[in-house]
Amino acid sequence: MNVVALALWLAIPSATALAQQLTPGTRVRVKSSEVVAPIIGSYQGMRRDTLVVIEDGTAGQLWSFAPSTVDQLEVTAGMKGGNRGPITKWTLIGAPAGAFAGWLVAVILEGTSDNEYDEVLSAVIGAGVGAAAGAAYGYRFKEEHWTAVPLPGRVGLVPSRNGVRLTFRAGF
């Protein structure tokens, strides 16, 4: 009885395995030792024992990867905001721009009135305001996020000398 239950448990795919199955047309990123930069494209399937991807773009080409050369296979998780790169970039742009604006306002106000303003303090406050505004602006930029998935397994019939042989390949 236990053997039958174990056989059924192994034969029925789990919910997580079904969720991670790749379907043709899924947007993927392949990191491999065969290429310098990751290949982003459309998953076409597993043919014979090779991963097939059509690269995005007008000059996209068909890429075939042996499973042993694939370092990582990732599926797109969509575009998300709040990424470190754009926030840092716009904060670094906003801080000096705000410092210059704060200094300039202090100089202009000092020249048009009898009050004296601390130009350094005005520049520091302006830098803080500019950095905050730059970070808020950079937060809005969306970038694509990726989720790693295992290479799909393969079940197939292979001709042999004695007839046909059933094969199974899985990665853990």
C-alpha positions in Angstrom: 0.0 0.0 0.0 2.8 2.4 0.9 4.5 1.7 -2.5 1.3 2.6 -4.4 0.9 5.9 -2.4 4.6 6.8 -3.1 4.2 6.0 -6.8 1.1 8.2 -7.0 2.8 11.0 -5.1 5.7 10.9 -7.5 3.5 10.7 -10.6 1.2 13.7 -9.7 3.0 17.0 -10.1 2.9 19.3 -7.1 1.2 22.7 -7.2 4.6 24.5 -7.0 5.9 22.4 -9.9 2.9 23.3 -12.0 3.3 27.0 -11.1 6.9 27.0 -12.3 6.3 25.2 -15.6 7.4 27.3 -18.5 5.1 27.7 -21.5 6.3 28.8 -24.9 6.2 32.5 -25.2 7.2 33.2 -21.6 9.7 36.1 -21.3 12.9 34.7 -19.8 16.5 35.7 -19.1 19.2 33.1 -19.6 22.6 33.5 -17.9 25.1 31.2 -19.5 28.9 30.7 -19.7 28.5 30.7 -23.5 27.5 34.4 -23.7 29.0 37.6 -22.3 25.7 39.2 -21.4 22.4 37.5 -20.4 20.0 36.7 -23.2 16.5 38.1 -22.8 13.8 36.7 -25.0 10.9 34.4 -25.5 11.1 30.8 -24.2 10.3 28.3 -27.1 10.7 25.0 -25.3 13.1 22.1 -24.7 14.1 20.4 -28.0 16.1 17.3 -27.7 18.1 18.2 -24.6 18.5 21.9 -25.4 16.8 25.1 -24.1 15.6 27.2 -27.0 15.1 31.0 -26.7 14.3 33.6 -29.3 16.1 36.8 -28.4 14.0 40.1 -28.1 14.6 42.9 -30.6 14.5 43.4 -34.3 17.8 41.6 -34.8 16.9 38.8 -32.4 18.2 35.4 -33.1 17.4 31.8 -32.1 19.6 30.7 -29.2 20.1 27.0 -28.1 21.7 26.2 -24.8 22.7 22.8 -23.4 21.4 22.5 -19.8 25.0 22.1 -18.5 25.9 25.5 -19.9 23.0 27.4 -18.3 24.0 29.1 -15.1 20.6 30.5 -14.3 17.1 30.6 -16.0 14.8 33.5 -14.8 11.2 34.4 -15.6 10.0 38.0 -15.6 8.2 39.1 -12.4 7.0 42.3 -14.1 8.0 46.0 -13.9 8.3 47.4 -10.4 9.2 50.8 -9.0 11.4 51.8 -6.1 14.7 50.6 -7.5 18.0 51.5 -6.0 19.7 52.6 -9.3 17.3 55.4 -10.4 16.8 56.6 -6.8 20.6 56.9 -6.3 21.0 58.6 -9.7 18.3 61.2 -9.1 19.4 61.8 -5.5 22.9 62.5 -6.7 21.6 64.9 -9.3 19.1 66.6 -6.9 21.6 67.3 -4.1 24.0 69.6 -6.0 21.2 71.2 -7.9 19.4 71.9 -4.6 22.6 73.2 -3.0 23.2 75.6 -5.9 19.5 76.8 -5.8 19.7 77.3 -2.0 23.0 79.2 -2.2 21.6 81.3 -5.1 18.4 82.2 -3.2 20.5 83.3 -0.2 22.7 85.5 -2.4 19.7 87.1 -4.2 17.7 87.7 -0.9 20.8 89.1 0.7 21.3 91.6 -2.2 17.7 92.7 -2.3 17.1 93.2 1.5 18.9 94.4 4.5 18.9 90.9 6.1 21.9 88.7 6.2 21.6 85.0 5.2 24.0 82.2 5.9 24.9 81.0 2.4 26.5 77.8 3.6 23.4 76.8 5.6 21.1 77.8 2.8 23.2 75.5 0.4 23.0 72.6 2.9 19.2 73.0 3.3 18.9 73.3 -0.5 21.0 70.1 -0.9 18.7 68.2 1.5 15.5 69.4 -0.3 17.1 68.7 -3.7 18.2 65.2 -2.7 14.7 64.4 -1.3 13.0 65.7 -4.5 15.5 63.7 -6.6 14.9 60.5 -4.6 11.1 60.9 -4.9 11.4 61.4 -8.7 13.8 58.4 -9.0 11.4 56.2 -7.0 8.9 56.4 -9.8 11.1 54.7 -12.5 10.2 51.1 -13.1 12.6 48.3 -13.9 12.0 44.7 -14.8 12.4 42.2 -12.0 13.3 38.5 -12.4 12.6 35.3 -10.6 14.9 32.2 -10.9 13.2 29.0 -12.0 14.7 25.5 -12.6 15.3 24.2 -16.1 12.2 22.2 -17.2 12.5 18.4 -16.9 12.0 16.2 -19.9 10.2 12.9 -20.5 10.5 11.3 -23.9 10.9 8.3 -26.1 14.3 7.5 -27.4 15.0 4.8 -30.0 17.4 2.1 -28.9 18.8 -1.0 -30.3 16.1 -3.1 -28.7 13.2 -0.9 -29.6 12.1 2.3 -27.8 13.3 3.5 -24.4 11.5 5.9 -22.0 13.8 8.6 -20.7 13.3 11.1 -17.9 15.5 14.1 -17.1 15.1 16.4 -14.1 17.2 19.0 -12.4 17.3 19.7 -8.6 
